[in-house]
Amino acid sequence: EYTIGYDTAMNTAMEMIDKIRDTAQSHDRCSVVEVMGRNAGHIAINVAAAVGAEAVITPEKPYDLNAIAQKMEQTKKSGKTHFIIVVAEGVGKTEYITRTLQDITGVESRATILGHVQRGGSPTVRDRVVATEMGYHAVELLEQGIGNRVVGMKDSKIYDVDIQEALSMKKPFEEELYKILNETAF
């Protein structure tokens, strides 16, 4: 399901993490970056994949900081001395995660919380086109006297659903991408 603004938020986070990586690399650091997403790891998983993060931590799955630290230690043996860990906002322990990884690995670590700066930026072309299509559909519904609907896009098709049903919907957790991220060697 497509959500307007997610592309922009994810692109902004990706660009910021790319810049953070430059500092992490030049100072041999681990950067733990918290991205928005409330209680869902959707943005974190996609951003982590886009930036080649060493680990992603989401509210949907338990995490083991010792296992992440062990992967970092293994990677250090191959010569890599900088790391990016992406944490979803809903996990809520970014400072703790950062301190713990530093304590376990000895790698200087810094936390960065991107927060609402991710909401800034120009919408993508796709955001703008989909917004136009959704707006048109909403106006058509209103012209027919139909209200209390939420307009969305799924599988490249515009649809509408009762507002109460929409409020109860949750974005599905991306198991396959999460698995890919956690099974990929650094």
JORADA-V911940 format. One record per residue. N is the residue number from 1. BURIAL is I if it has 9 or more other C-alpha atoms within 8 Angstrom, else O. Layout:
# JORADA-V911940
N,BURIAL ; N,BURIAL
This chain:
# JORADA-V911940
1,O ; 2,O ; 3,O ; 4,O ; 5,I ; 6,O ; 7,I ; 8,I ; 9,I ; 10,I ; 11,I ; 12,I ; 13,I ; 14,I ; 15,O ; 16,O ; 17,I ; 18,I ; 19,O ; 20,I ; 21,I ; 22,O ; 23,I ; 24,I ; 25,I ; 26,O ; 27,O ; 28,I ; 29,I ; 30,I ; 31,I ; 32,I ; 33,I ; 34,I ; 35,I ; 36,I ; 37,I ; 38,O ; 39,I ; 40,I ; 41,I ; 42,I ; 43,I ; 44,I ; 45,I ; 46,I ; 47,I ; 48,I ; 49,I ; 50,O ; 51,I ; 52,O ; 53,I ; 54,I ; 55,I ; 56,I ; 57,I ; 58,I ; 59,I ; 60,O ; 61,O ; 62,O ; 63,O ; 64,O ; 65,I ; 66,O ; 67,O ; 68,I ; 69,I ; 70,O ; 71,I ; 72,I ; 73,I ; 74,O ; 75,I ; 76,I ; 77,O ; 78,O ; 79,O ; 80,O ; 81,I ; 82,I ; 83,I ; 84,I ; 85,I ; 86,I ; 87,I ; 88,I ; 89,I ; 90,I ; 91,I ; 92,O ; 93,O ; 94,I ; 95,O ; 96,O ; 97,I ; 98,I ; 99,I ; 100,I ; 101,I ; 102,I ; 103,O ; 104,O ; 105,I ; 106,O ; 107,I ; 108,O ; 109,I ; 110,I ; 111,I ; 112,O ; 113,O ; 114,I ; 115,O ; 116,O ; 117,O ; 118,I ; 119,I ; 120,I ; 121,O ; 122,O ; 123,I ; 124,O ; 125,O ; 126,O ; 127,I ; 128,I ; 129,O ; 130,I ; 131,I ; 132,O ; 133,I ; 134,I ; 135,O ; 136,O ; 137,I ; 138,I ; 139,O ; 140,O ; 141,I ; 142,I ; 143,O ; 144,O ; 145,O ; 146,O ; 147,O ; 148,O ; 149,I ; 150,I ; 151,I ; 152,I ; 153,I ; 154,I ; 155,O ; 156,O ; 157,O ; 158,I ; 159,O ; 160,O ; 161,I ; 162,I ; 163,I ; 164,O ; 165,O ; 166,I ; 167,O ; 168,O ; 169,O ; 170,O ; 171,O ; 172,O ; 173,O ; 174,O ; 175,O ; 176,O ; 177,I ; 178,I ; 179,O ; 180,O ; 181,I ; 182,O ; 183,O ; 184,O ; 185,O ; 186,O
